[in-house]
């Protein structure tokens, strides 16, 4: 798909998803592309990842599983593109509706806002209950400041891999590009962690996810810095300095960029040591502000996020016009 076709598709998908999200009734009826991809990953994991295999063999099996996943999702997306093109000049609409399901602007905002609401109305108990829906760490280990920081960190990281990254690959490769990204990212979420079962089998998925998220994580940081420049209650200069100083200290090669930008913009300190299950993970701090975050800081982070989404729409619009003019 050419840029003159994929970039307008991206803009339309961003606007549709922001307006209507992914309807709950539709999810209850047919599920979601991520659940379909996840079902395939689960089947590959059960059939190819055997505990009797040696480390090298399981790593090879993981590479084979990833190739099968990418082949199946690519074939499915190309089939959908071909079917949509039967609509002729109206093909953009069904393609944009399909592509919008790969983005999560609206749902991310709603989930993070529920954490702020939980803290405001239910105190620590309400905050823990809401934040448990969006983070993998043990909510019982978090105080109110920890709950607020976890929500803001999740907002920053998921803005990158749930919105900017699929948008980036949609813009470059159309629907197939977005679907392939989503398959890789879902595989990393399901099998890319360092548990005994998936350390070898999920190696390829984790490494490929790091690679495909690299450009989007940097772009996300720039969007947040630009959004901070448009917000009187945020500090664009501090966000820039935090990214330059702290982004590479994060244990993830990508998550540190948006988290550092968010931390600097809001005058907070994010990331740092965290507890997942019973395991304490040591990590670098992003930003040099206060660690005592509140529900009000979550609201400020959401305001920054909304401006960054508007900037992403503007970038997509300018790129679309430029591509059509060439």
Steps between C-alpha positions, in 0.01 A plus 500: 500500500645839397543787746234695309256225601634392841535847655138610435398158632696570818336840549151359448571211739626735773191719475257206493658330800507823701131555424356154564778277631431128469134447594441266794214328317728423208761357736239282667380381160820428310787583734789723396795458262733471800293215643511320165875549474536394862308179435742410220802580719356285779448209261858531368634517854314185604600302192861610445633595844573174679680477832691189386685709238841650561557876513626532141219286363236704684652821366482361147141392562422855610643638176287254301192599702565869435541440125173304491325779692629767263416295192142433611431860608654641182288269283186592694568875474574483126173309451310769688663773291399318180141465621478866600628607161190345346323810630695706244520871589336430836768248607654747746205477739503123567881502505501785753244324718720189503816702564337690787477174696881496516511828695409569863476876553153495653530185711839603643359833610199332659703242692749753638223746589335224705811483719475872576130457571571197718748695713269803523190304596629180659839594637780246490265203465323653201826601339653155541195334350507726194875489442502119516312507169785671313830397663665168577656596831358397838244770591516405869862616506400852390410796718290785356803667343608165356155446348508845339853448366406158361204650314710782353777258399244275332353800316842603369613152398168399344479828310814377328425133436120520490458809283811657351665171399197349320438843346860514378477159334152571363637815342791314345333174401126550508278240664755215456767711669276574797385139534857367490601746770206396717591132457858565609397713797239245616754220470742695717227557761409131510829316457774764501565499873781325687303226674648148492246397237555794266861611551612308190172461310410870523850631424428580133170670579659719768794604283283578199259701717793708628600571141158597360425724800827691477391779258161547666642533852722788387213661309275466806754683714511784245120519489482525879770768507313696232173454691670632815601812308129561434399447863563774755501245783773286341869557440626419151861584588497269801345226286778535242770489768343197666493310170864579424613414853277209605343318203791256459502417872172310468524122484291512181672640189180684409277565804742748653449754222129578552523447876792742534320758285184469710695517826693810401193676361303449822786550747477141621729204557372185329609136458765402757482174700169313461344171612351253249339209682756418768796624293657840561631656179774760534475775243625852448293802594361714220498869585627675809178646639282380785401136542183587694264496204125553548173461314542861388826401331317224313254763376790720386660203324173433318480864390854470362406174329197659329718777359755246380224307322391822327858553388509145366184571299658818366816315404294237318300771321810689385667178386183400312483830314869480416470141374198586283676805359806304385 
